[in-house]
Amino acid sequence: MAEPQETPPVFNIQRMYLKDLSLEQPNSPAILLEQQQPQVDINLGISAETVAEGIFEVCVTATVTTKVQERTLFLIEAKQAGIFEVRHLPGDQMQAILGIACPNMVYPYLRAVVSDVCTRAGFPPVLLSEVNFQAMFDAQQQQLAAQQGPGGEEPSRIVLN
């Protein structure tokens, strides 16, 4: 008798797209005359959700806030997403694919969007630095393990901040 064959893992990029984009310049044009170097604050987040059986949306979000003293020069919120087909993987590998591999593919698009929006708004580009998604994922997994204690269940959704 022949042994049943294992189904091979599947990983395909279905689509990359800009899900959300916002630019605010609340103190323009007066603040544009300031000669001081602005303070730049960048926050990143990742989320992954099931869209359909074996189909996942992974979003990487950046919030870039630049201020001169306490006044906002500009604020950019951008969410870049990708739709991925991922099938026939064990749960722990699935979480790593969605929390590390997929964000690594989405992030370069987000970097380009943020830089482009800054330039189109009349400012020097903000270049988002490289991100170690492996370290972010590992930290999140450690935090979840500490919260759940032994025997905790895996989340069906990944959220990293």
C-alpha positions as CSV (number, residue, x, y, z in Angstrom):
1,M,0.0,0.0,0.0
2,A,1.2,3.5,-0.8
3,E,1.7,5.9,2.0
4,P,-0.4,9.1,1.7
5,Q,1.6,12.0,0.4
6,E,2.0,15.1,2.5
7,T,0.5,18.2,0.9
8,P,3.4,20.6,0.2
9,P,3.4,24.0,1.9
10,V,2.0,26.9,-0.2
11,F,3.1,30.5,0.0
12,N,2.1,33.0,-2.7
13,I,1.8,36.8,-2.7
14,Q,-1.6,37.7,-4.1
15,R,-1.4,41.5,-3.9
16,M,0.4,44.4,-2.4
17,Y,-1.6,47.6,-1.9
18,L,-1.8,50.9,0.0
19,K,-4.6,50.5,2.4
20,D,-4.7,53.8,4.1
21,L,-2.8,57.1,3.9
22,S,-3.2,60.4,5.7
23,L,-1.1,63.6,5.7
24,E,-1.8,66.5,8.0
25,Q,0.0,69.9,8.1
26,P,-2.0,71.6,10.9
27,N,0.3,74.6,11.4
28,S,1.1,75.4,7.7
29,P,2.1,77.7,6.3
30,A,3.4,79.6,9.3
31,I,5.5,76.7,10.6
32,L,7.2,76.3,7.3
33,L,9.1,79.5,8.1
34,E,10.8,78.0,11.2
35,Q,14.5,77.4,10.8
36,Q,14.9,74.9,13.6
37,Q,15.6,71.2,13.0
38,P,12.3,69.3,13.6
39,Q,12.0,66.3,16.0
40,V,10.8,63.2,14.2
41,D,8.9,60.4,16.0
42,I,8.2,57.1,14.1
43,N,5.9,54.3,15.4
44,L,5.4,51.1,13.5
45,G,2.8,48.4,13.9
46,I,2.0,45.1,12.3
47,S,-1.2,43.2,12.1
48,A,-2.2,39.9,10.3
49,E,-5.8,38.7,9.9
50,T,-7.5,35.8,8.1
51,V,-9.4,36.9,5.0
52,A,-10.5,33.5,3.9
53,E,-9.3,29.9,4.3
54,G,-5.6,30.0,3.7
55,I,-5.7,33.7,2.7
56,F,-4.2,36.4,5.0
57,E,-3.9,40.2,5.0
58,V,-0.7,41.5,6.6
59,C,-0.6,45.2,7.3
60,V,2.4,47.3,8.3
61,T,1.5,50.7,9.7
62,A,3.8,53.7,10.2
63,T,2.9,56.9,12.0
64,V,5.5,59.7,11.4
65,T,5.1,62.8,13.5
66,T,7.5,65.8,13.0
67,K,7.4,68.7,15.4
68,V,9.2,72.0,15.9
69,Q,9.1,72.7,19.6
70,E,5.6,71.6,20.5
71,R,3.9,72.5,17.1
72,T,3.3,69.8,14.6
73,L,5.1,70.3,11.3
74,F,3.4,67.3,9.6
75,L,1.9,64.0,10.5
76,I,1.8,61.0,8.2
77,E,-0.1,57.8,8.9
78,A,0.4,55.1,6.2
79,K,-0.8,51.5,6.2
80,Q,0.6,49.2,3.5
81,A,-0.9,45.8,3.1
82,G,-0.4,42.5,1.3
83,I,-2.6,39.6,0.7
84,F,-0.8,36.2,1.0
85,E,-1.9,32.7,0.4
86,V,-0.3,30.5,3.1
87,R,-1.4,26.8,3.4
88,H,-0.3,23.5,4.9
89,L,2.0,24.8,7.5
90,P,2.0,24.0,11.3
91,G,0.6,26.8,13.5
92,D,4.0,27.9,14.9
93,Q,5.5,28.2,11.4
94,M,2.3,30.0,10.2
95,Q,2.7,32.6,12.9
96,A,6.3,33.2,12.0
97,I,5.5,33.6,8.3
98,L,2.7,36.1,9.0
99,G,4.8,37.9,11.7
100,I,8.2,38.0,10.0
101,A,8.3,37.0,6.3
102,C,5.2,38.8,5.1
103,P,6.0,42.1,6.9
104,N,9.5,41.9,5.4
105,M,7.9,41.9,2.0
106,V,5.4,44.7,2.7
107,Y,7.7,47.1,4.5
108,P,9.8,48.3,1.5
109,Y,6.5,49.5,-0.1
110,L,5.6,51.4,3.1
111,R,9.1,53.0,3.2
112,A,8.7,54.2,-0.4
113,V,5.2,55.6,0.3
114,V,6.3,57.6,3.4
115,S,9.3,59.0,1.6
116,D,7.2,60.0,-1.4
117,V,4.5,61.6,0.7
118,C,7.1,63.8,2.5
119,T,8.6,64.9,-0.8
120,R,5.2,65.7,-2.3
121,A,4.3,67.7,0.8
122,G,7.3,69.9,0.2
123,F,9.6,68.4,2.9
124,P,12.8,66.4,2.8
125,P,12.0,62.7,2.7
126,V,11.8,60.8,5.9
127,L,13.6,57.5,5.3
128,L,12.3,54.7,7.6
129,S,15.2,52.6,8.8
130,E,15.5,48.9,8.4
131,V,13.4,46.9,10.8
132,N,14.2,43.5,12.4
133,F,10.8,41.9,12.2
134,Q,12.3,38.7,13.7
135,A,13.2,40.6,16.9
136,M,9.8,42.2,17.0
137,F,8.0,38.9,16.6
138,D,10.2,37.2,19.2
139,A,9.5,39.9,21.7
140,Q,5.7,39.6,21.0
141,Q,5.8,35.9,21.5
142,Q,7.7,36.2,24.8
143,Q,5.1,38.8,25.9
144,L,2.2,36.5,24.9
145,A,3.8,33.5,26.7
146,A,4.2,35.5,29.9
147,Q,0.6,36.7,29.7
148,Q,-0.9,33.3,28.9
149,G,1.3,31.1,31.2
150,P,1.8,27.4,30.3
151,G,-0.5,25.8,27.9
152,G,-1.9,29.0,26.4
153,E,-3.5,29.0,23.0
154,E,-2.1,30.6,19.9
155,P,-3.7,33.8,18.8
156,S,-5.6,33.8,15.5
157,R,-4.5,37.4,14.9
158,I,-1.1,39.0,15.2
159,V,-0.6,42.5,16.4
160,L,2.8,44.1,17.0
161,N,3.5,47.6,18.0
